[in-house]
Every structure is written in C-alpha cells, then in structure tokens.
C-alpha cells in the first residue's frame, strides 16, 4: 500500500514538473482563415509577443475553409497538451454551430477556452444619397418601405449578414440581403450607390466614413470608439441588447491541464496588453481585451445561445 502511495505521489510530482516546464518546444497556433485577413493579423501579432513571454516560438498555421470550421475541427482533435491551440471567432463558435448541421465539433464541450484576445466593432453605414440621416431615420424608412432596399454583406450567412438580419428582426423591418465575396466589393458597391446600405467591420468601413463616401449611423460595442467619437452606439440609441462585435480568442482542445491553460492564458493576456502589441492591434481596428478562461468560456456560451435565436428565427442553414 505504501509503495502504491509513493508511486502515485511520484507520478503526480512528475506531472506537476512537466506542467511547470511547459513549454519546452514550439507551440502551433491554428488560424482558421487565410493569411493577410484580420483573424490572421491578430493571430500573428499576439503569437509573436506571447511566444516571447513563454520563451518558445508560437508558429501560426493557416488551416482554412468552411467558414473557419476546418481549422477549429483540427484544433479540437489535437492532443490536449498545450502545444496546439486555435484562434476562435464569433463565426467558428457563435454562428457555425447553428448553420452547419454536421459540424465536426461542439464549441463548448470540445474546447478549453484560454483568453479572448481582442474585439472589433461593426458599423451600420449608408450611401450619402440614402434618405436617412441617422439611425432613427433609417429605421423609419425601412419600416415604411419593406423590401424596397437592400444591404451589402461580405458573404451570405456571415456574421455581418446575420448581424443585419438580427437588427431587422428587432425593428420588424425587411431589406434584401445582397451578398459579395468579401468586404471590399461590398463596400465598393455601397459607395457607388449600387446598394444603399452596409453593415460591416470597423477597420474596413472606417476609411470610407472618414472620407465622406459613406454616412455612418451607429456602431456596436459598449462605448463610443475614439477614432469616431461623434458616432453613437446602438446601445445609447435604445438598442441595448443588440451587439454584434467581432472577437478573436485562443482555445485549446478539451481536457487541457489547468496549469497549462493558466500559463497560456497569462501569456496571451499579457501579450495583448503590451503597449507595442496593443498599438498594432488598434491599427488593425482591434481593441485589446485579454480576459480570463472563465470569462471567455461565459462569452462563448452567450454567443452560441444568442446566434441560435437569430438563425432559427431566420430559418438559415448551410449544407
């Protein structure tokens, strides 16, 4: 009996030692979207600094396809030892579970949340020729002209398309969804007046708002953005429960030891709060967060439940 107890203690000590030494080799961060996009930029900037803090290189690996779900499935299948993590988004963990009937992972059960690194707001904007001058005017116009106008989006079933669908559900309005292959062509046609409105990411929309080619009506998030201080939030305009904010957070496979989870969480949170790293993130339109594993886990559950209601009401499915 004593021998068994000693053996158990030795194994426990070895496990603790292994966790204390983590990491002793490079870590792979799976980014489920293409190189050069906002998810990839956030991943690479955060990985560079977190790697410095951990004393090991964090190698970014782009595994793309199926709205980010291929990369997330690969993350879920990886060994839960901390050497493979993934960069989750509202698409992979909030909307995909309700859009893809045969999704290869469960966003809650199959992952260990590490830290939500950054958030990025969205803007509802219109072509200057559109009759509405503010959000109240937009709502009144849409209600008075059901189905007359359209809005541009960066892809059917994407977060921004769903975000606009959700807002239309709230105001009991109808507009036509006009889908494009990405934000760039969607914005081009909105600026040209081909489509009168767009709901899109802050970084891509900001230059057109600044130049006067688009009129911004409202921005998501809890507070006004310092780069557009005159633009009110949806919340302050009366839509307090409406918030479609992009986020990018690190997750690991389920079953990750707590000691490894906490070491990764501390490193990534410290990384995005580093002044130089934070400046790079803000330049890309993302704003540092770096919350705890428990806080990130709660966010994932909230997003999953929120988008389930929106998608079921709109009856959207992607085969």
N, C-alpha and C positions, 0 to 999 in steps of 0.2 A: 504493500500500500504506500509506504514511504517512497519507494522507488518510483511508483507511478506519479505521485505528487511532485517529486523532484523533476521528473521528465516533463510533466505538464508546465511546471514553472520555467524550465529551460526553454521549452517551445514558446511560451509567452514572452520570455525575455528576448528570444531571437526575433520574434515578430515585431516587438517594440523597437528593437535595434534596427531592423530592416526599414521600419517606417521612419525612424529618426534620421536615417541616412538618405531617405528619398529627397531628391532624385540623384541617382548615380549614373545616369545615361540620358541622352536627349529624349525629349517629350515630343509627341506628334499632336498638332492641333489640326483637326479636320475642319476645313471651311467648306460648307456645302453649296457654295455659289462660286461663280467664275472669278478668276483673278482680275483685279482692277476695279471691281464693284465695291459698294460701301461696306458689305459684310467682310470682304477680303481685306480692305484697308484697315478696318477696325481690328480684325484678327492679327494682321501682321504688326501693326503698331503696338498693340497690347502684348503680343508674344515676345517681341524684341525686349521690352523692358522687364516683363515677368521672368524671362529667361535669365536676364542679368541678376535679378533678385534671388532666383533659385540656384544660380551657379551652373546651369545647364542650358544648352540651346533648346529652344522650342521651334520645331520645324513645322511650317504651315504646309498642309497638303490639301489641295482643292479636289474635292470629290463632288461633282456637280450632277444636276438632273432632277426632274420630277419635283420642282419647287423646293429643292433643298432636302427632300426626304431620303435620297440615296445616301448622302453623306451622314445624315443622322442615323440611318439604319446601320451603317458601318460603325459609327460610334457606339451604338447600343450593343453591338455584337463583340466589341473589343474586350480584352481581358481587363477586369476592374482593378488595375494596379497603379493607375495614375499616369501611365506612360502614353495613353491615348485618350485625348479629350476632344470635344467638338464645340463648335460655335453655333449655338441655338439662336433662333429668331422667332418673332411672333408668327411667321409663316410656318416654321417647322413644328412649333409646339402649341400654337394657338389655333390656327385655321386648318392645317393639314389633317388633323385627326377627324375632322368633320367633312372634309372634301374628298378624301381618298378612302373608300370603303375597305380596301385591302391594305391599309398602311402596315408596314412591317415592324412598327414599334408603338408602344404606348408612351406618350410624352411624360407621364407621371411615374409609372411603375418601372420603366426600363432605363431610367437615368438617375444619377446623383447630381443635383444642382450644385454648382461651385460658386459662381458670382455673376450677377447681371452687370456687365461692364459699363455700357453707355446706353443712352436713349436719344432718339431723334424725333422731333415733332413733324406733323404734316400740316399743310396749308390748303385751304379751300380758296381758289382764285378764279377769276373770270376775265374774259377779254374785256378791254375798256369799253367796247361798244355794247356790252350787255347792260340792260336797263337798270339792274340793281346796283346801288352804290354801297350797300352794307349788307350784313347777314340778314337782318330783318326784311330788307327789300328782296333779297334772294329767296327767302322762304315764302314771302307773299307771292312773288312772281311764279315760283314753281307750283304752288298750290292752285293758283289761278289758271295755269296753263299745263295741266297734267299731260306728260308725254310729248310736249311740243319741243323741248330742248334736250340736248344730250350732254354728257360729260365724258371727257377723255380719261382713260386709265392706262397704266403700264402693262396690263395683261388681265384677261378675264379670270376672276377668282383670286386675284392677288389681294394683298392686304388693303391697298388703296382703293381698289374696286369695291371690296367688301366694306371698307370704311364709309364710302359714299352710299352704298346700299343701306348701311345701318342708319346713317343720318336721314336718308329719305324715309326709312321706316319710322323714325322718331317724329318727323314733321308731317307724315302722311302725304308725301309728295311722290311724283313719278317723273323720272327722266330716263332717257335712253343711254345705256352703257355702250360707249364706243371704245373698243379695245385696240391697243397698239403693241408693237414689240418693244416695250421699254418706255421709260420716261421721256427720252429725248424726242422721238417722233410725236408723242402725245402732247408735249409742251409746244412743239413747233406748230402743230395744227391749232392749238388753242390760241397761241399768239397770232396766227394768221386769220383767226376767226372762223375756221372750218368747223370747230367745235367750240361752244361758248364758255365751257367751264371745265375745271380740272381739280382733282383732289390728289395732291402728290407730296413727295418728301420735301422737307425744308431745304436741304442743300441744292437740289436740282431746280427748285422753284424760285429760290431767293434772287438770283441774278435778274430774272425777268420782272420780278416785283420791284427791285431796286431801279431798273431801267425804265419802268413805267409801261412795259409791254403787257403786263398783267396787273389786275387790281386784286389784291389780297383782301379777303373778307373776314377770315378768322383763322386761328392757329390752335392746334391741340396742345395739351400739356397743362400743368398746374399753375404756370406763371407765364407772363409775357416774355418773349425772347429778347435779349438785349440787342440783338442785331436788327430787330424790327420792333422797337419799343412802342410804336404807335398802333400796332396790330393787336386787337383784343383776342383773348382766348374764347373758345366755345363756352367754357365754364362761366366766365364772367358775363357772357351774353345770355345766360339762362340754361345752357345745356350741360349741367354739372356732371351728369353720369356718362357723358359722351367723351371718350378719349381714345383716339387711335394713334398710338405712339409706337414708332419702330424701336426695337431694343435688340441688343446683341449680348448674349451671355454664354459663359463657359459651362458645359455639362460634361460629366463622365459617365461611364456605364454604371448601372445599378450594382450595389454591393461593394463600392469603393470604401476602404477602411477610413474611419473618421479622421485619423491622424493625417493621412494623405490628403483627404478632402480639405481639411482646415489649412494645411500648408499651401496647397494650391490657391485656395480662396484668399488667403492673406497676401500671397504674391501678386495675384491678378488685381486685387483691390488696391494694393499699394502702387502697382504699375500705372493704373489709370488716374490715380491721384497725383502722380509725379507731375510737376508743373510743365516740363517739356513735352511729356506724353499727352497731357491734357490739352495743351495748346494744339498739338497735331490733330487730336480728335475733334476739337472745336472747329478747326479749319475745315474739316471734312463734314461739318454740320452735326456732329455727335457730341453729346454732353456727358461727362464722366459721372458714374454712379458708384460702382464697386460695392454692392451690398453683400450681406451675409448669405450663406447657403440656405438658412431657414427663410429669410426674406425672399430670396429668389424662388424657392420652392412654392411659397404662397403666391407669388406673381404668376408662375406657370399655371397653377390651378385656376386662378382667377381668369387668366386669358383664355384657357381652354373652355371654361364654362360660359364666358362672355360670347365667344365666337360661335359656340354651339347654338345659342339662341338666335343669333343673327342669321346663320347659314340655314338652320332648319326653317325659319320663317320665310326665307327667300327661296327655299327648296333648291339649293345648288349642290350638285355632285359632279366630281371629276372621275371618270372611269380609269 
